[in-house]
């Protein structure tokens, strides 16, 4: 692919390369480590007297594990909420009392609940089928009841933990494509030129793809081409009307389709 006539690094870019080459530690700082899972917990109206929101939130976060953080809510987080939480996965965890059904074997001295878990892969947007788990409470004592309503939070806590320990939550496995051999990150942008920090050798006029933003969220790949080399930094020309931003992930072009995600 040929460059447009007159394409060359701007003086400010060339000067920046000299500084960056002399001070490699001054490259763009790393962002915060992502929270593995964001859990949104909700208790149905018919269960709130016996399952306080804070108890279910803690139970759900402990069940999901994987460095989960939890908050109250009523909906599975969308892509925007995933990004703002810097999460790899999001889980909607709900708890409701189960309706007694005629003819179904149920102990009158116990209560029955239903826990539901729906998972979103924040990198791909894939949403799992909802996992439903029936919970049978500990035996009830007279003090656990008030006008036929269960009012003791401990009624559920041990039973929930015991039941869920036998029902592991599987996260969607549509994970990103493995990292390219020579990943690169954008450290500066100036008009239609950008500076990359690289971890592998590149060459003049080599075609590259910008494949994901600084948070690791993939986007449709677009082309860059190398116009200047300076040790572990290179200057690239942005092909077409695309927005390159500091932190973007870049990989060398291959004969096959570019990766759908950055290195992890």
NORURZI-V111566 format. One record per pair of residues at least 12 apart in sequence whose C-alpha atoms are under 7 Angstrom apart, sorted by sequence separation. I is the first residue (numbers start at 1). GAP is how many residues later the second one is. D is the distance in Angstrom with one decimal. If there is no record, write none. Layout:
i | gap | d
I | GAP | D
I | GAP | D
This chain:
i | gap | d
118 | 12 | 4.6
184 | 12 | 6.2
185 | 12 | 5.5
209 | 12 | 5.7
210 | 12 | 5.5
224 | 12 | 5.9
225 | 12 | 5.3
57 | 13 | 6.3
77 | 13 | 6.3
117 | 13 | 5.5
118 | 13 | 6.4
184 | 13 | 5.6
185 | 13 | 6.7
209 | 13 | 5.4
210 | 13 | 6.5
224 | 13 | 5.5
225 | 13 | 6.8
249 | 13 | 5.7
57 | 14 | 6.9
98 | 14 | 5.3
116 | 14 | 6.4
117 | 14 | 5.1
184 | 14 | 4.4
209 | 14 | 4.8
224 | 14 | 4.7
41 | 15 | 7.0
76 | 15 | 6.4
97 | 15 | 6.0
98 | 15 | 4.6
116 | 15 | 5.5
117 | 15 | 6.6
183 | 15 | 6.5
184 | 15 | 6.5
208 | 15 | 5.7
209 | 15 | 5.9
223 | 15 | 6.6
224 | 15 | 5.5
41 | 16 | 5.4
76 | 16 | 4.9
97 | 16 | 4.2
98 | 16 | 5.8
116 | 16 | 4.5
183 | 16 | 6.3
207 | 16 | 6.8
208 | 16 | 5.0
223 | 16 | 5.5
75 | 17 | 6.5
96 | 17 | 5.6
97 | 17 | 6.2
115 | 17 | 5.8
116 | 17 | 6.3
138 | 17 | 5.8
182 | 17 | 5.8
207 | 17 | 5.9
208 | 17 | 5.8
96 | 18 | 5.3
114 | 18 | 6.8
115 | 18 | 5.2
137 | 18 | 5.9
138 | 18 | 6.9
182 | 18 | 4.7
207 | 18 | 4.6
95 | 19 | 5.7
96 | 19 | 6.6
114 | 19 | 5.8
115 | 19 | 6.4
137 | 19 | 5.4
206 | 19 | 5.5
207 | 19 | 6.7
95 | 20 | 4.6
114 | 20 | 4.6
205 | 20 | 5.6
206 | 20 | 5.3
94 | 21 | 5.7
95 | 21 | 6.5
113 | 21 | 5.9
114 | 21 | 5.8
138 | 21 | 6.1
205 | 21 | 4.8
39 | 22 | 6.5
94 | 22 | 5.2
113 | 22 | 4.9
137 | 22 | 5.4
204 | 22 | 5.3
205 | 22 | 5.9
93 | 23 | 5.7
94 | 23 | 6.7
112 | 23 | 5.7
113 | 23 | 6.5
136 | 23 | 6.6
203 | 23 | 6.9
204 | 23 | 5.8
93 | 24 | 4.7
112 | 24 | 4.8
135 | 24 | 6.9
204 | 24 | 6.6
92 | 25 | 5.6
93 | 25 | 6.8
111 | 25 | 6.1
112 | 25 | 6.1
135 | 25 | 6.3
91 | 26 | 6.5
92 | 26 | 5.2
110 | 26 | 6.8
111 | 26 | 5.2
91 | 27 | 5.5
92 | 27 | 6.6
110 | 27 | 5.5
91 | 28 | 4.5
110 | 28 | 6.3
135 | 28 | 6.6
37 | 29 | 6.7
39 | 29 | 6.6
41 | 29 | 7.0
90 | 29 | 5.7
91 | 29 | 6.4
110 | 29 | 5.0
36 | 30 | 6.0
37 | 30 | 6.6
38 | 30 | 5.7
39 | 30 | 6.0
40 | 30 | 5.8
41 | 30 | 6.2
42 | 30 | 6.1
89 | 30 | 6.9
90 | 30 | 5.1
109 | 30 | 5.6
110 | 30 | 5.7
36 | 31 | 5.7
37 | 31 | 4.6
38 | 31 | 5.2
39 | 31 | 4.5
40 | 31 | 5.1
41 | 31 | 4.9
42 | 31 | 5.8
89 | 31 | 5.6
90 | 31 | 6.7
109 | 31 | 5.5
35 | 32 | 6.5
36 | 32 | 6.1
37 | 32 | 6.5
38 | 32 | 6.0
39 | 32 | 6.4
40 | 32 | 5.4
41 | 32 | 5.8
42 | 32 | 5.6
89 | 32 | 4.7
90 | 32 | 6.7
35 | 33 | 6.9
40 | 33 | 5.4
60 | 33 | 6.5
88 | 33 | 6.4
89 | 33 | 5.1
199 | 33 | 6.8
214 | 33 | 4.2
88 | 34 | 5.1
198 | 34 | 5.4
213 | 34 | 6.5
214 | 34 | 4.7
87 | 35 | 6.7
88 | 35 | 6.3
197 | 35 | 5.8
198 | 35 | 6.0
213 | 35 | 4.4
214 | 35 | 6.8
40 | 36 | 6.9
197 | 36 | 4.6
212 | 36 | 5.7
213 | 36 | 6.2
196 | 37 | 5.5
197 | 37 | 6.8
212 | 37 | 5.2
221 | 37 | 7.0
195 | 38 | 6.7
196 | 38 | 5.3
210 | 38 | 6.8
211 | 38 | 5.8
195 | 39 | 5.7
196 | 39 | 6.4
210 | 39 | 5.9
211 | 39 | 5.8
82 | 40 | 5.9
195 | 40 | 4.6
210 | 40 | 4.4
194 | 41 | 5.6
195 | 41 | 6.4
209 | 41 | 5.5
210 | 41 | 6.7
193 | 42 | 6.7
194 | 42 | 5.4
208 | 42 | 6.7
209 | 42 | 5.4
218 | 42 | 6.0
79 | 43 | 6.4
193 | 43 | 5.6
194 | 43 | 6.6
208 | 43 | 5.7
209 | 43 | 6.1
218 | 43 | 4.9
128 | 44 | 6.3
193 | 44 | 4.7
208 | 44 | 4.3
209 | 44 | 6.0
192 | 45 | 5.9
193 | 45 | 5.9
207 | 45 | 6.3
208 | 45 | 4.8
192 | 46 | 5.2
207 | 46 | 5.6
216 | 46 | 6.0
211 | 48 | 7.0
38 | 49 | 6.1
47 | 49 | 5.5
211 | 49 | 6.6
212 | 49 | 6.1
37 | 50 | 5.6
46 | 50 | 6.6
47 | 50 | 5.3
124 | 50 | 6.9
211 | 50 | 6.3
212 | 50 | 6.0
35 | 51 | 5.9
36 | 51 | 5.5
37 | 51 | 6.0
38 | 51 | 6.3
39 | 51 | 5.8
40 | 51 | 6.1
41 | 51 | 6.1
42 | 51 | 6.3
43 | 51 | 5.7
44 | 51 | 6.0
46 | 51 | 6.1
121 | 51 | 6.3
211 | 51 | 6.6
34 | 52 | 5.0
35 | 52 | 4.8
36 | 52 | 5.2
37 | 52 | 4.7
38 | 52 | 4.6
39 | 52 | 4.7
40 | 52 | 4.9
41 | 52 | 4.8
42 | 52 | 4.7
43 | 52 | 4.9
44 | 52 | 4.8
119 | 52 | 6.7
34 | 53 | 5.6
35 | 53 | 6.7
36 | 53 | 6.2
37 | 53 | 5.4
38 | 53 | 6.2
39 | 53 | 6.0
40 | 53 | 6.1
41 | 53 | 5.8
42 | 53 | 6.5
43 | 53 | 6.2
34 | 54 | 6.9
39 | 54 | 6.9
189 | 55 | 7.0
189 | 56 | 6.6
189 | 57 | 6.7
188 | 58 | 5.7
186 | 59 | 6.9
187 | 59 | 5.1
186 | 60 | 5.0
187 | 60 | 6.2
186 | 61 | 5.0
185 | 62 | 5.6
186 | 62 | 5.3
185 | 63 | 5.6
186 | 63 | 6.8
185 | 64 | 4.9
184 | 65 | 6.0
185 | 65 | 5.9
184 | 66 | 5.0
183 | 67 | 6.1
184 | 67 | 6.2
183 | 68 | 5.3
182 | 69 | 6.5
180 | 71 | 6.3
183 | 80 | 6.9
177 | 82 | 6.1
177 | 83 | 6.3
179 | 83 | 6.3
180 | 83 | 6.8
176 | 84 | 6.7
177 | 84 | 5.9
179 | 84 | 4.1
176 | 85 | 5.2
178 | 85 | 6.5
179 | 85 | 6.8
123 | 94 | 5.7
50 | 100 | 5.5
49 | 101 | 6.8
50 | 101 | 4.5
52 | 101 | 6.7
63 | 101 | 6.9
49 | 102 | 5.4
50 | 102 | 5.3
51 | 102 | 5.3
50 | 103 | 4.8
64 | 105 | 6.7
28 | 159 | 5.6
27 | 160 | 6.5
9 | 184 | 6.9
21 | 210 | 6.7
17 | 213 | 6.7
17 | 216 | 6.9
8 | 219 | 7.0
